Amino acid sequence: MGFVTQRLCSILLTFLVIFSCLCVANSEQYHSNHVKSRKQLQEKTCNVYEGTWVFDNSYPLYDSSACPHIRKEFDCQKYGRPDILYLKYRWQPKECDIPRFDGKDFLQRLKGKKIMFVGDSISVNQRESLVCLLHAAVPDSKIIVESNPLYSNTTFEDYGVSILLFLTHYLVDIEEEQIGRVLKLDSLKNGNIWKDMDVLVFNTWLWWYRSGPTQPWDYIEDGGKVLKDMDRMVAFRTALTTWAKWVDTYVDPRKTKIFFQGISPQHYNGTDWNEPGVTNCAKETTPINGSTYPSGFPAAEYVVKDVLSTIEKPVQLFDITTLSQLRKDAHPSSYNAFKGMDCTHWCVAGLPDTWNQLLYVALTNERC
């Protein structure tokens, strides 16, 4: 009898152990599926451009003094900026986390690729930030710097990754004619160079309202009519439409991924951020709290979104406008080689590093 009881107890114990293991396994599987589903939902719904700036003492991502690729207009620490708090902020999207920029991973994933920034000095700003981020990740990698009249190129030779810059103020053409320099809103001849790239990041806006001696054209040609001037916002829209038609006609989306950068804001009017009477960014040392900018989007941003919505081929809006509007503290102000008040461009290291973190996310489709 004792033997039978012992045998029954042994069988019962074995059953309980198996049942427990099954429960644990099912629980773990449920948890795994739940987390996976939540993550997939998060990836589908998360807008990485909506969020807030949070203090993070592990920032900046690199020491700007160790990067030899920064123009003197953007090298704020070198030219005497006394505070470093502006370097200590990390962008935190509202609905998800994003990975820290990983330069080695970026280079490995984009091995053999050509990335070109096409635009004005804001494109220069972002491109120099990306080169510094990559240089910090692989400081001993061989780097080749080349330039010609059309574009400049920095190649990380060990990975075959090229970071190029094509400097153009308007995207469309300016041509010398008998009457003078003509801004041709319906002409875009540099596309043959652009379409051979693997990644294109376009930008234009900064020069559209420029006038006087620094305006680089004398006439505007629109629809065959040569004009001395015209509504600049209308001209901006027309030029973007010319670019959009070029994308749909010539870009092969199987080869080339295209981004158009949202409007990079300026900070010369304190009324925009609820500080009437402030006329520049000179004394700004912290970001704006919250996730919205008091004065809202610049009008040009609506034009950009409207034109992009007409493009049939895949083009991603690199929507850095709001997150940059919140960074009234991140401009060079007078801490540049020329000592001029600059509340248009951005310090490097600084805000453009976040732009490139978001570019990294977009190119690798990473979320955490």
Sequence and secondary structure as in RCSB ss.txt:
>XXXX:A:sequence
MGFVTQRLCSILLTFLVIFSCLCVANSEQYHSNHVKSRKQLQEKTCNVYEGTWVFDNSYPLYDSSACPHIRKEFD
CQKYGRPDILYLKYRWQPKECDIPRFDGKDFLQRLKGKKIMFVGDSISVNQRESLVCLLHAAVPDSKIIVESNPL
YSNTTFEDYGVSILLFLTHYLVDIEEEQIGRVLKLDSLKNGNIWKDMDVLVFNTWLWWYRSGPTQPWDYIEDGGK
VLKDMDRMVAFRTALTTWAKWVDTYVDPRKTKIFFQGISPQHYNGTDWNEPGVTNCAKETTPINGSTYPSGFPAA
EYVVKDVLSTIEKPVQLFDITTLSQLRKDAHPSSYNAFKGMDCTHWCVAGLPDTWNQLLYVALTNERC
>XXXX:A:secstr
 HHHHHHHHHHHHHHHHHHHHHHHHHHHHHHHHHHHHHHHHHHHH  TTSEEEEE TT  SS GGG TT  TTT 
TTTTT    GGGSEEEEESS       HHHHHHHTTT EEEEEESHHHHHHHHHHHHHHHHHSTTS EEEEE SS
 EEEEETTTTEEEEEEE SSSSEEEEETTEEEEETT   THHHHTT SEEEE   TTTT  GGG   SEEEETTE
EES   HHHHHHHHHHHHHHHHHHH  TTT EEEEE        GGGGT TT  SSTT  S  SSSS TT   HH
HHHHHHHHTT SS EEEE  HHHHHT TT S BT STT   BSSS  SSSHHHHHHHHHHHHHHT   
